[in-house]
Amino acid sequence: MKFNDNYDVGIYCRLSKDDNNGSSESMSIANQRQILVDYVKEKGWTLRECYIDDGYSGTNFDRPDFKRMMHDVETGKIDCIITKDLSRLGRNYVKSGYYTEDYFKENNIRFIAVNDNIDTINDDNDIAAFHHVLNEFYPRQVSKKVRQVKKKNAQQGMFMGSQAPYGYMKSPEDKHKLIIDEEAAVIVRRLFNGFANGESARMMADKLNDEGINTPRFYHYEKQGKTNPLTEEKNVWGSSTIMQLLKNQVYIGNMVQGKRQVTSFKNKKMRQVAPEDWIIVKNTHTPIIDEDTWDRVHERLSRSHKKIRRTKDNTVGLFSGILKCADCGTPLAHMRKRLKNSEKSVYRCSRYNNNGSKACSSHYIDEEFISAFVLDDIRTYAQLAANKRDELADKLCKAFKNTSGSELSMIRSKIKSIKKRLQEVNDRMKNIYEDKCLGKIPEDIAFGLMKDFTSEKTELETKLPKLKNKIDNINETVDSINEWIDMISAYENITELDREIVCGLVECVTVFEKNKSEKQVTQEIRIEYRFIKNLLQKEKEDIA
């Protein structure tokens, strides 16, 4: 390092909210600058540049003017850097130490921290290491206290985010409470209802894009009257965005926080937190989605994302978990079959695959074949839904009522029988109590009889709501036919299946064993669609 009477000086000033007494005049940028300018004048050196990072943390060195200063160091514009104290340089003792002990010396830069009496031209700067450690200690403690306060508030159900979830806004009276933003909530309900009724996330995303609906991020900034800072981001809905919304418990009134944590107070990098460690507080705000819709959506999600057996190369078959054996009812196992110059996906009965021909037969089927079969079936129904909607809806309703009519009669008969028996049990219990009070029967016998009738009454009262729920489900299926037709009609021009479409539309595909004759080989396949089951088969033949 050179030692002379004149230096080309760069003075560096920094201030952030991390700094103690950051709002006081003595810590201000203007105060720092004046002290350093006066110091340079007193020494008679040349002030080449003033570098200022106002509002930047000292825990990392990703600061615009600090980078500009390092560029000027490397180009030789300055050969001396002066700060008010060591904490202005930084509050990361490892990196601050690197600059003062290594980098500045290697580049022949004299560094001076005026108030700490540190000057790298001298050899008695051992105290600088202690300053670096103490300078880091303060933001470390502040960060710890802030995290503790935020965690405590989150555990009390207070919203701690900077931006309310899509569909909500912060209450004007209390920023830690969420209230419904009805304009966005309409879209949230539409997504949940659509997915619950069989629409795929991709299909819904396409519709929102066609209608020009803003994505959550663009909606937020438009509502704030601001421009999205991520200028390269496109205002386009994707299936992943929709899936994230569908999985968020905030829409049923639960506050879910603590999903991510900063890896260190020294940087802004985040890491994902395991779901079991999330902070979840129930019933903190008005829900947008009812519990029934939430359950229907997540039943479908669990079905489409359930653990499916993968092949050795970690691939999941297009129809894994969908195909089942017509004879033993087990799923068909997906596997990769090697060909001379390629591979292909095939399926065969899991029981046969594991236990051989004594357990079942193979029910072998090629994925390319079953995919073409299902794709053609979907397109056929989509065309019927698009071109003969009223006729199809009418026949479906009639068919469903015909197939469910006997079941409805049986359920109603059971309900009537249970209600009659409940009345009888109540009457008997009342008579036993009266006979016991009048001394007509001994107390121990009365107690035993009451215990038996109470047990029977509990069992009957448990069965009753389950049977009523079955009736409600049957009636809901009738009501959902029009929604199903709307959904299927969107696939009129589909050219290729993916797993999301298959899981969204198809309940199961039953595969029969091949029937080999002298002239040909045939194989029966039955498709059951979600909500509609296989009612469409006959209607397709009648209408087409």
N, C-alpha and C positions, 0 to 999 in steps of 0.2 A: 504494500500500500504506500502510495506516495505521501510525502509530508512536505507541504509548501505553504506559502502565505496566502494563496488564493484558491478558492474552490468554486466549481460550477455547481450550485446548490439546487436541490429539489426539496421543497418542504412538503410534508405529508400530514393532512388533517383527516380525522375520521370521527364519526359520532353515530351511535345507534341507540335504540331503546334498551339494549342490553346493559348499557353503561350506567353505573351508579351516579345519581344526581345529574342524569343526562340533560335535564331541562334547565339546569342552573347556568347562569351567565359564564361562570368560570370554565365550564365544559363546552361551551358553544364553539361552533366552527369559527366564528368571527374572532373569539378570544384566542383560540389556538393559533389562528393565522397571524394575528397581531404579535403574539409572543415570539413566534418563529421569525417573522419579518424583522422585528427589532433585533433579534439575536444575530441574524445574518448581517444586518447593517453594522452592528457593534463590532463584528469580526472583520468587516471590510471585504466580505466575500461577494461573489456575483450570484444573485438570485435568478436562476434560469427558468424555473417553473414551479407552480403551486398545484399540488394534486389534492383533490378533495373527494372523499367518499362519505356523503351525508346520508345516513339511514341504512348503513351496511354493518352487519355484525362482524365482530373481530374474531369469531370462532372459526371462520374459514377465510381463504384469500381469493375467493372468486368475486373480486370487486373491480369495477371498470377502471377507476383512476389508479388503483394499485397496479393493475396490469399495464396501463399506459406508462406508469413510472418504470416498471421493469423493462419495458421496451426501450425507454430512453436510456436506461442503464446500459443495455446491450449495444445500443448504437453510439454510446459515448457522449451523449448530450449532457449528462450530469455525472459527477464523481463524488458527490456528497449528499446524503439524505438526512434530514433533521425532522424529528417529531417532538411533540410536547412531552410525552413520556412513552415508555415501552408499550403500554396497553393500547396506544393509538396505532402502533404497528400491527398488533394482533393480540388475541386472547387464547391462542392455541399454542401451548408451550413447546410442542414438538416443532411445528412449522416456524414459529417465531424464532426459536433457537437455531433452526437451520439457516434462516436469513442472517441473523446477527453473527453466528459463529462460522458459517461456511460460505454462503452465497456472496455476501458483501465483500468478504476478504478475497475470494477467488476473482471477483470482478473489480478489485481495487477501489471499492466504494467505502468511504468513511461514513459511519453511521453515528448519529448523536441523538440521545433522548435527554432533552434539556433538564426536566424536573427530576429525573432519576439519576442524573450525573453519570450517564453511561456514554462513553466515547470509545469506539473500537480502535482508535489510534493508540490507545493506552493498553497496557497489559494487565491492569488491575480491575477487570470487569467481571470477576467471578460472581458478584452479587446479581448480575443480570439473570442468571439461571433461576434464582429464587423469585425474582420479579415475574418471570414468565409463568412459573408455577402459580403464584398468587393471582396473577391476572386471569388465569384460566379458572381458578377456583370460584370466582364470583359468578360468571355465567353458568357454571356447572350447578351451583346452588340455586340460582334463579330458575334454571330449567327444571330442576327437581321439584321445587315448590310449585311451579306452574303446572307440572304434570299431576302432582298430588291434588291440587285444587280442581283441575279439570276432571280427574277421575272421580272425586267425591261428588261433584256436581252431576256428572253423568250417572252415577249410581242413584242419585235422587230423581232421575228422569228428566233432567234439564237438557235441552238441546244445546250442544256445544260446538256445532259446526259453523263454518263461515257462510255456507250456502244451504238453504233449505232444500230437502229432497223434492224432486219434480212432483208436482201435485199439491205441494204445501208452500206456505210462506211463513216468515217469522211474524209473530204477533206484534203489532205496533206498540202495545202496552208492555210486552215482555219478550225480549229477543230470544229468551231461552224456551219459549213455548211455540208450538206449531199450530197454525190454523189452515184450513183447506183453501187452496187457490182453485176455485171452481173451474176456471178456464182450462187449466192443465189437468184437473181431476177428471174431466170428461174423457180425456184421452186415456188416462190410467184405467178407468172403468171399462172403456172400450177394449183395451188390451187384455185385461183379465177375463172379461166375458167372452171375448173372441177365442182366447186360448182354451178356456174351460169348455167351449163348445166345438173344439177340434181344429181351429185355425192354427197354422204354423206361424212361428215368429217371423220367418222370412216373408210369408204371405202378407202378414199385417204390416211389416216394414215397407213392402212394396206399395201397399195402399196408402200409407201415410206419406210416402215420398211422392206418389202420384197426386195427392191432394195438397202438396206443398206445406205440410205441417212441420213446424220447426222442431228440431231435436231438442232434448232437455237443455243442453248447454246454450244453444242459440236462443231458445225461448227465454232463458234466464237473462242473458245480456240484452235482448230486445226489450224485456220488461224493465230493465234497469236503465234503458236508454243509452247503452254502451255498445261498443263493437267487440266481438270476440277477439281476445288477444292472440289466440292461436289462429293466425290468419290463414295458415295452410290447411286448417281443418275444414272438411266439407260438411255442409248442412244436410246430411243424409242419414236416415235411420238404418240401422243394421239389426240383424237378429240378436247379436250379443247384447246390444243396448236394451232391447225388449226383455231378454231373459234376465238381465240384472234387475230390472224393475219388478218382474214377476216373483223374484226371490226375496224381495225386500219386505220385512215384517212391518216396516213403518206404515204400510197401507192398511194394516188391520189394527192400528192404534198402538203398536209397540215401538218404543225407542230403542234402536240398536246402534251402539257406538263402540269405539275402541277396536274397530276392525283393522286399523293400521297403526303403527308406531314408528317414530323416527328412530333410526339405528343409533344416532349419537347427536348430542346437542351441538356438535361441531359442524354438522351438515344437515341438509334437508332431505336426505334419502330416507325412504319409507320401506318398511317391511310388513308383510301380511301377518296378522295375528290369527292363531287357530280359532275356529268357530266356538270351541268350548270356553275360550277365554274372553269372548265378546261381552260387553256390558249390555244386558237386555232388561229393560223395565217395561212391564206391560201396562196397557190402558193409560197412557200418558196424554193422548190427544184423540180427537175425533177420527175414527177410521174412514177411509174412502171405500174400502172393499169389505163386504160382509164375510163372516166366517165360512159360510157354505161355499161361496165362490172361491175363496182362498183354498179350501180343502179340495175342491174339484181341480183347481189348477195344479196343486202340488201332488195330487194323486197321479195326474198325468205326467208331471215332471219326474216323479219317482219311477214311473213305469218306463219312461224313455231313457232315463239315466241309471236304471238299476244295473247292478253288477252283471255283466254279460261275459261269458267265457270268451277269452281271446285266443287267437291262434299263436303259434310260437313266434311269429314276427310281429306280435302285439296289435293285430288288426281285428276289428269287430265287423262281423258280417252285416250286410244291409238288412237282413231279416232275422238277425239273432234275437231270440226271445219272442219272436212273432210266429214262427212256424212250429206246428206241433204235429205229432204222430197221430193218425186217425185211429190206430188200433190200441196203443197203450197210453196215449195222452201226454207223453213226455215231450219236451222241446226237441227240435232237431238241432244237432250240433253242427256248428260252422267249422269248416276246415279248408285248407288250401291244397288243391290237387296239382301235382307237378305234371306238366306236359313236356313235349320234346324241347320246345323253345320258349315256353312260358308257363304261367300258372293260372289257375282259375278257382273261384270260390264255389264250394259245393256244400250240401247239407245232407245229414242222415240221422236216423233215430238215435238219440243219446243212449237209450237202453240197449239197443242193438250194438252200438259202438262200444259200450263198456262190457257187455255180458254175452255178446254173440247171438247166433240164430235161435238159441233155445229161449231167449228172453223176448225177442221180437224180430221183425224183418227190417231191412235197411231203410225203406221209404226214401231212397236216394233221389235227390233233385238238384239240378244245376241252378246256381244263382242267376245266371244270365237268362235262363228260361223262365224262372218264377218271376223275375223282375219284369220281363216283357209281358207276361201274363197279367200281373197286377197293374202295370202301367196302362195296358189296354183296357182293363176293367174300369179303372179310375176315369180314364178319358171318356169311356162310353157313358158312365153315369153323369159325368160333368156336362156332356153334350145334351143329355136328356134334361138335366136340371136347367141348362141355359135355354133350350128350345121348347121344352114341354113342361115348364115348371108347374103350372096349376094342375095339370093332369097327373104328374108324378106325385105332387104333394097330396092330392086327393086319394090316390091309390095307396100311398104309403100310410096315411092315417087310417084308412079302412083296414089295410092289412095288419097294421099294428094292433088295432082294436080287436080284430078277429083272433089274432094269436094270443093276445093278452086277456081276452074276454073271459076265458075259462079260469085263468089265474086270478083275475080280479074277483070273479064270483066266489072262488074258493077262499080267498083272503077275507072277503066281506062276511062269508059264512063263519069263518073262524072267529072274526071279531065279534059277531053277534053271539056266538056260542060262549066266548070268553066273558062278555058282558053279562050274559044270563047267569053263568056260573058264579061270577063275582057277586051278583045280587043274592044268589042262594047262600054263598059263604058268609056274606055280611049278616043275612037273616039268621043263619045258624049260630054265628058267634054271639049275636044279640040274645038269642034264646038261651044259649048256654050260660051267659052271664046272669040272665034273669033267674034261671033254674038254680044256679049256684047261690044267688042271694036269698032265694026262697027256701033253700035247704033241700031241694028236690034231688040234687046229685052231690056226691062228695067233692070237696075242694080239689083233691089230687086228680080225680077224673076230669073235672072241669078244666083244670090247668093243662092236662095232657091234650084234651080236645082243642082247647084254644091255641095251643102251640102248633098242632097239626094244621088247623084252619088258617092260622097266621102265615105259616110257611107256604101253603097253597095260594093264599091271596097275594103274597109277594111275588110268587112265580108267575101268576096270571097277569099281575100289573106290569111285570117286566116284559111279557110277550106282547102286550097290547100296543105300545108305541112302536115296536119293531114292525108289526104288521101294518100299522098306519103309515109308517115310513115307506114301506114297499109300495103302497097305493100311491103315495106322493111321487115316488120315483117313476112309476108307470105313467102317471099323468104328466110329469115333467118331460118324459121322453116324447109324448105326443106334442107338447108345446115346442119342443126343440127341433121338430122336423123342418120347419121353414128356415131356421138358422143353419141346419145341416145342409140344406139345399143351397143356401147362399154360399156356404163354405166350399162345397164340392164343385160348384159351377165355376169357381176361379181356376180350376185345373183343366179346363177344356183344351188348352193348347200345350199342356205339359209334355216335355220331350224326354225327361230323365228323372228318375227317382233318387232321393237321398234319404238318409236315415230319419231326418226330422220329419219329412213328409210321411214316410211309412209309419212311424210311431204316432204321428198326429192323426192319421186317417184310419189306420187298420187296427182292429182289436186283436185278431189272430187269423192265421191261414192254416187250415187243416189239410195235411198232405196224406193221400192214400197210397197204398202200395201199387206199383205198376202192374197192369193187367196185360200179360203177354199172350198173344194169339198167333196163329200162323201168318196172318196177314198184316197185323200191326200191333204196336205197343201203345196202350192208353194209360193215362194217370189222372185220377179225379183230384181236383183242388177246390176247396170251398173257402171263400173269403168272408170274414165277418168284419164289418166296419164298426167303428166306435159309434155309440148312441143308437145306430140303426140295426146293428147285427147283420143278419143275412136276409132281411126282409126284401131287399132290392132285387134279389135274383129273379123272382117271378115277375115283378113289376117291369123289370128291364125287358123280359121276353114279351110281355103283353103290349108294352108301349112302343118298343123299337120297331 
